[in-house]
């Protein structure tokens, strides 16, 4: 039995949503922002670091 791969979370749409969220309020913690955007903290950190070049 084979299992399907997990859907990627780092889509272009998700990256734009995260970037907009950071622009609107850069002081929100990653934990709170992940909760707001309905994504995991790990996925959010990957987007912030790898795609947006931020250190979180």
Gaussian input, Z-matrix of N, CA and C with variables (Angstrom, degrees):
# hf/3-21g

backbone

0 1
 N
 C     1     B1
 C     2     B2     1     A1
 N     3     B3     2     A2     1     D1
 C     4     B4     3     A3     2     D2
 C     5     B5     4     A4     3     D3
 N     6     B6     5     A5     4     D4
 C     7     B7     6     A6     5     D5
 C     8     B8     7     A7     6     D6
 N     9     B9     8     A8     7     D7
 C    10    B10     9     A9     8     D8
 C    11    B11    10    A10     9     D9
 N    12    B12    11    A11    10    D10
 C    13    B13    12    A12    11    D11
 C    14    B14    13    A13    12    D12
 N    15    B15    14    A14    13    D13
 C    16    B16    15    A15    14    D14
 C    17    B17    16    A16    15    D15
 N    18    B18    17    A17    16    D16
 C    19    B19    18    A18    17    D17
 C    20    B20    19    A19    18    D18
 N    21    B21    20    A20    19    D19
 C    22    B22    21    A21    20    D20
 C    23    B23    22    A22    21    D21
 N    24    B24    23    A23    22    D22
 C    25    B25    24    A24    23    D23
 C    26    B26    25    A25    24    D24
 N    27    B27    26    A26    25    D25
 C    28    B28    27    A27    26    D26
 C    29    B29    28    A28    27    D27
 N    30    B30    29    A29    28    D28
 C    31    B31    30    A30    29    D29
 C    32    B32    31    A31    30    D30
 N    33    B33    32    A32    31    D31
 C    34    B34    33    A33    32    D32
 C    35    B35    34    A34    33    D33
 N    36    B36    35    A35    34    D34
 C    37    B37    36    A36    35    D35
 C    38    B38    37    A37    36    D36
 N    39    B39    38    A38    37    D37
 C    40    B40    39    A39    38    D38
 C    41    B41    40    A40    39    D39
 N    42    B42    41    A41    40    D40
 C    43    B43    42    A42    41    D41
 C    44    B44    43    A43    42    D42
 N    45    B45    44    A44    43    D43
 C    46    B46    45    A45    44    D44
 C    47    B47    46    A46    45    D45
 N    48    B48    47    A47    46    D46
 C    49    B49    48    A48    47    D47
 C    50    B50    49    A49    48    D48
 N    51    B51    50    A50    49    D49
 C    52    B52    51    A51    50    D50
 C    53    B53    52    A52    51    D51
 N    54    B54    53    A53    52    D52
 C    55    B55    54    A54    53    D53
 C    56    B56    55    A55    54    D54
 N    57    B57    56    A56    55    D55
 C    58    B58    57    A57    56    D56
 C    59    B59    58    A58    57    D57
 N    60    B60    59    A59    58    D58
 C    61    B61    60    A60    59    D59
 C    62    B62    61    A61    60    D60
 N    63    B63    62    A62    61    D61
 C    64    B64    63    A63    62    D62
 C    65    B65    64    A64    63    D63
 N    66    B66    65    A65    64    D64
 C    67    B67    66    A66    65    D65
 C    68    B68    67    A67    66    D66
 N    69    B69    68    A68    67    D67
 C    70    B70    69    A69    68    D68
 C    71    B71    70    A70    69    D69
 N    72    B72    71    A71    70    D70
 C    73    B73    72    A72    71    D71
 C    74    B74    73    A73    72    D72
 N    75    B75    74    A74    73    D73
 C    76    B76    75    A75    74    D74
 C    77    B77    76    A76    75    D75
 N    78    B78    77    A77    76    D76
 C    79    B79    78    A78    77    D77
 C    80    B80    79    A79    78    D78
 N    81    B81    80    A80    79    D79
 C    82    B82    81    A81    80    D80
 C    83    B83    82    A82    81    D81
 N    84    B84    83    A83    82    D82
 C    85    B85    84    A84    83    D83
 C    86    B86    85    A85    84    D84
 N    87    B87    86    A86    85    D85
 C    88    B88    87    A87    86    D86
 C    89    B89    88    A88    87    D87
 N    90    B90    89    A89    88    D88
 C    91    B91    90    A90    89    D89
 C    92    B92    91    A91    90    D90
 N    93    B93    92    A92    91    D91
 C    94    B94    93    A93    92    D92
 C    95    B95    94    A94    93    D93
 N    96    B96    95    A95    94    D94
 C    97    B97    96    A96    95    D95
 C    98    B98    97    A97    96    D96
 N    99    B99    98    A98    97    D97
 C   100   B100    99    A99    98    D98
 C   101   B101   100   A100    99    D99
 N   102   B102   101   A101   100   D100
 C   103   B103   102   A102   101   D101
 C   104   B104   103   A103   102   D102
 N   105   B105   104   A104   103   D103
 C   106   B106   105   A105   104   D104
 C   107   B107   106   A106   105   D105
 N   108   B108   107   A107   106   D106
 C   109   B109   108   A108   107   D107
 C   110   B110   109   A109   108   D108
 N   111   B111   110   A110   109   D109
 C   112   B112   111   A111   110   D110
 C   113   B113   112   A112   111   D111
 N   114   B114   113   A113   112   D112
 C   115   B115   114   A114   113   D113
 C   116   B116   115   A115   114   D114
 N   117   B117   116   A116   115   D115
 C   118   B118   117   A117   116   D116
 C   119   B119   118   A118   117   D117
 N   120   B120   119   A119   118   D118
 C   121   B121   120   A120   119   D119
 C   122   B122   121   A121   120   D120
 N   123   B123   122   A122   121   D121
 C   124   B124   123   A123   122   D122
 C   125   B125   124   A124   123   D123
 N   126   B126   125   A125   124   D124
 C   127   B127   126   A126   125   D125
 C   128   B128   127   A127   126   D126
 N   129   B129   128   A128   127   D127
 C   130   B130   129   A129   128   D128
 C   131   B131   130   A130   129   D129
 N   132   B132   131   A131   130   D130
 C   133   B133   132   A132   131   D131
 C   134   B134   133   A133   132   D132
 N   135   B135   134   A134   133   D133
 C   136   B136   135   A135   134   D134
 C   137   B137   136   A136   135   D135
 N   138   B138   137   A137   136   D136
 C   139   B139   138   A138   137   D137
 C   140   B140   139   A139   138   D138
 N   141   B141   140   A140   139   D139
 C   142   B142   141   A141   140   D140
 C   143   B143   142   A142   141   D141
 N   144   B144   143   A143   142   D142
 C   145   B145   144   A144   143   D143
 C   146   B146   145   A145   144   D144
 N   147   B147   146   A146   145   D145
 C   148   B148   147   A147   146   D146
 C   149   B149   148   A148   147   D147
 N   150   B150   149   A149   148   D148
 C   151   B151   150   A150   149   D149
 C   152   B152   151   A151   150   D150
 N   153   B153   152   A152   151   D151
 C   154   B154   153   A153   152   D152
 C   155   B155   154   A154   153   D153
 N   156   B156   155   A155   154   D154
 C   157   B157   156   A156   155   D155
 C   158   B158   157   A157   156   D156
 N   159   B159   158   A158   157   D157
 C   160   B160   159   A159   158   D158
 C   161   B161   160   A160   159   D159
 N   162   B162   161   A161   160   D160
 C   163   B163   162   A162   161   D161
 C   164   B164   163   A163   162   D162
 N   165   B165   164   A164   163   D163
 C   166   B166   165   A165   164   D164
 C   167   B167   166   A166   165   D165

   B1=1.4562
   B2=1.5266
   B3=1.3132
   B4=1.4621
   B5=1.5233
   B6=1.2999
   B7=1.4567
   B8=1.5223
   B9=1.3200
   B10=1.4748
   B11=1.5242
   B12=1.3123
   B13=1.4586
   B14=1.5186
   B15=1.3138
   B16=1.4635
   B17=1.5239
   B18=1.3175
   B19=1.4664
   B20=1.5188
   B21=1.3121
   B22=1.4620
   B23=1.5309
   B24=1.3121
   B25=1.4580
   B26=1.5205
   B27=1.3318
   B28=1.4706
   B29=1.5284
   B30=1.3181
   B31=1.4607
   B32=1.5272
   B33=1.3174
   B34=1.4669
   B35=1.5233
   B36=1.3289
   B37=1.4682
   B38=1.5206
   B39=1.3282
   B40=1.4692
   B41=1.5287
   B42=1.3248
   B43=1.4643
   B44=1.5250
   B45=1.3299
   B46=1.4689
   B47=1.5277
   B48=1.3268
   B49=1.4677
   B50=1.5259
   B51=1.3179
   B52=1.4661
   B53=1.5265
   B54=1.3222
   B55=1.4674
   B56=1.5236
   B57=1.3159
   B58=1.4659
   B59=1.5254
   B60=1.3071
   B61=1.4588
   B62=1.5276
   B63=1.3243
   B64=1.4717
   B65=1.5234
   B66=1.3340
   B67=1.4682
   B68=1.5254
   B69=1.3311
   B70=1.4632
   B71=1.5192
   B72=1.3236
   B73=1.4633
   B74=1.5263
   B75=1.3315
   B76=1.4653
   B77=1.5311
   B78=1.3244
   B79=1.4576
   B80=1.5302
   B81=1.3254
   B82=1.4688
   B83=1.5304
   B84=1.3256
   B85=1.4623
   B86=1.5313
   B87=1.3226
   B88=1.4650
   B89=1.5288
   B90=1.3040
   B91=1.4701
   B92=1.5310
   B93=1.3248
   B94=1.4629
   B95=1.5305
   B96=1.3254
   B97=1.4666
   B98=1.5375
   B99=1.3197
   B100=1.4662
   B101=1.5253
   B102=1.3202
   B103=1.4571
   B104=1.5313
   B105=1.3281
   B106=1.4684
   B107=1.5261
   B108=1.3270
   B109=1.4605
   B110=1.5289
   B111=1.3304
   B112=1.4605
   B113=1.5304
   B114=1.3192
   B115=1.4612
   B116=1.5234
   B117=1.3089
   B118=1.4589
   B119=1.5291
   B120=1.3236
   B121=1.4661
   B122=1.5224
   B123=1.3281
   B124=1.4615
   B125=1.5246
   B126=1.3263
   B127=1.4705
   B128=1.5193
   B129=1.3270
   B130=1.4605
   B131=1.5273
   B132=1.3267
   B133=1.4665
   B134=1.5269
   B135=1.3189
   B136=1.4703
   B137=1.5228
   B138=1.3311
   B139=1.4650
   B140=1.5222
   B141=1.3301
   B142=1.4633
   B143=1.5252
   B144=1.3081
   B145=1.4628
   B146=1.5325
   B147=1.3269
   B148=1.4682
   B149=1.5243
   B150=1.3304
   B151=1.4647
   B152=1.5228
   B153=1.3284
   B154=1.4622
   B155=1.5288
   B156=1.3258
   B157=1.4585
   B158=1.5172
   B159=1.3372
   B160=1.4608
   B161=1.5199
   B162=1.2999
   B163=1.4554
   B164=1.5109
   B165=1.3079
   B166=1.4625
   B167=1.5177
   A1=108.52
   A2=115.52
   A3=118.84
   A4=109.35
   A5=114.65
   A6=120.59
   A7=109.30
   A8=116.76
   A9=118.67
   A10=110.50
   A11=114.87
   A12=118.96
   A13=109.56
   A14=115.15
   A15=120.01
   A16=109.22
   A17=116.19
   A18=119.96
   A19=109.05
   A20=117.72
   A21=119.56
   A22=110.66
   A23=116.11
   A24=121.72
   A25=110.19
   A26=116.23
   A27=119.86
   A28=110.86
   A29=116.32
   A30=121.08
   A31=109.01
   A32=116.05
   A33=120.42
   A34=111.11
   A35=116.34
   A36=120.18
   A37=110.92
   A38=116.39
   A39=120.80
   A40=110.32
   A41=116.91
   A42=121.22
   A43=110.26
   A44=117.05
   A45=121.21
   A46=110.29
   A47=117.10
   A48=121.16
   A49=110.44
   A50=117.17
   A51=120.95
   A52=110.32
   A53=117.37
   A54=120.98
   A55=110.84
   A56=116.82
   A57=120.72
   A58=110.37
   A59=117.34
   A60=121.95
   A61=110.97
   A62=116.09
   A63=120.51
   A64=110.37
   A65=116.66
   A66=120.27
   A67=111.19
   A68=116.44
   A69=120.89
   A70=112.00
   A71=117.04
   A72=120.35
   A73=109.67
   A74=117.12
   A75=120.24
   A76=114.24
   A77=118.22
   A78=120.66
   A79=114.54
   A80=117.67
   A81=120.54
   A82=109.23
   A83=116.28
   A84=120.55
   A85=110.39
   A86=115.83
   A87=119.54
   A88=110.30
   A89=117.32
   A90=120.75
   A91=110.42
   A92=115.81
   A93=120.48
   A94=110.64
   A95=117.10
   A96=120.73
   A97=110.27
   A98=117.31
   A99=120.88
   A100=110.21
   A101=115.94
   A102=120.72
   A103=110.45
   A104=116.51
   A105=121.99
   A106=111.41
   A107=116.32
   A108=121.65
   A109=112.96
   A110=115.98
   A111=121.74
   A112=111.99
   A113=115.49
   A114=121.83
   A115=108.08
   A116=117.40
   A117=119.49
   A118=110.22
   A119=115.65
   A120=120.15
   A121=110.49
   A122=116.68
   A123=120.87
   A124=111.10
   A125=116.66
   A126=120.25
   A127=110.69
   A128=116.14
   A129=120.17
   A130=110.41
   A131=117.27
   A132=120.68
   A133=111.04
   A134=117.28
   A135=120.35
   A136=110.89
   A137=116.32
   A138=120.03
   A139=109.67
   A140=117.15
   A141=120.66
   A142=110.98
   A143=116.53
   A144=120.41
   A145=112.65
   A146=117.40
   A147=120.78
   A148=113.70
   A149=116.70
   A150=119.44
   A151=113.14
   A152=117.03
   A153=120.07
   A154=112.87
   A155=116.96
   A156=120.53
   A157=114.07
   A158=116.42
   A159=120.67
   A160=108.76
   A161=116.28
   A162=120.91
   A163=108.17
   A164=115.89
   A165=120.27
   A166=109.47
   D1=129.20
   D2=178.94
   D3=-107.06
   D4=148.87
   D5=-179.44
   D6=-107.16
   D7=139.72
   D8=178.75
   D9=-69.42
   D10=149.89
   D11=177.59
   D12=-68.34
   D13=151.83
   D14=177.38
   D15=-67.98
   D16=146.56
   D17=178.73
   D18=-69.74
   D19=138.97
   D20=178.67
   D21=-69.40
   D22=139.97
   D23=-179.19
   D24=-96.68
   D25=-25.04
   D26=-176.79
   D27=-84.01
   D28=61.74
   D29=177.38
   D30=-85.15
   D31=163.50
   D32=178.44
   D33=-58.96
   D34=-40.46
   D35=179.83
   D36=-62.36
   D37=-44.59
   D38=-178.40
   D39=-65.14
   D40=-38.78
   D41=179.35
   D42=-63.10
   D43=-41.89
   D44=178.36
   D45=-63.74
   D46=-41.98
   D47=179.68
   D48=-62.76
   D49=-43.67
   D50=179.43
   D51=-65.32
   D52=-44.28
   D53=179.65
   D54=-60.46
   D55=-42.11
   D56=179.05
   D57=-65.16
   D58=-40.75
   D59=178.99
   D60=-62.10
   D61=-41.50
   D62=179.40
   D63=-67.13
   D64=-40.58
   D65=178.57
   D66=-62.40
   D67=-41.85
   D68=-177.89
   D69=-66.44
   D70=-42.67
   D71=-179.58
   D72=-149.98
   D73=91.44
   D74=-177.33
   D75=-72.35
   D76=-9.06
   D77=-175.13
   D78=-90.54
   D79=-2.47
   D80=179.21
   D81=-72.67
   D82=139.10
   D83=178.90
   D84=-69.09
   D85=157.64
   D86=179.69
   D87=-64.18
   D88=-34.43
   D89=179.55
   D90=-63.11
   D91=-47.50
   D92=-179.26
   D93=-68.90
   D94=-41.35
   D95=-179.16
   D96=-63.99
   D97=-41.47
   D98=178.74
   D99=-60.99
   D100=-40.37
   D101=178.30
   D102=-65.19
   D103=-43.24
   D104=179.08
   D105=-61.04
   D106=-42.18
   D107=-174.72
   D108=-90.25
   D109=1.86
   D110=178.11
   D111=56.71
   D112=51.47
   D113=177.16
   D114=-140.38
   D115=166.46
   D116=-179.97
   D117=-77.67
   D118=156.14
   D119=179.02
   D120=-62.82
   D121=-36.40
   D122=-179.47
   D123=-65.04
   D124=-45.46
   D125=178.71
   D126=-63.11
   D127=-40.81
   D128=178.81
   D129=-62.18
   D130=-44.64
   D131=179.82
   D132=-63.00
   D133=-38.88
   D134=178.33
   D135=-62.83
   D136=-43.51
   D137=178.96
   D138=-63.90
   D139=-46.78
   D140=-178.65
   D141=-60.04
   D142=-43.46
   D143=-174.62
   D144=-82.33
   D145=-54.39
   D146=-173.12
   D147=-77.65
   D148=-36.39
   D149=-174.08
   D150=-97.54
   D151=-35.67
   D152=-176.52
   D153=-103.28
   D154=-7.29
   D155=177.14
   D156=69.41
   D157=24.55
   D158=178.64
   D159=-100.09
   D160=158.88
   D161=177.64
   D162=-108.29
   D163=116.85
   D164=-178.19
   D165=-131.91

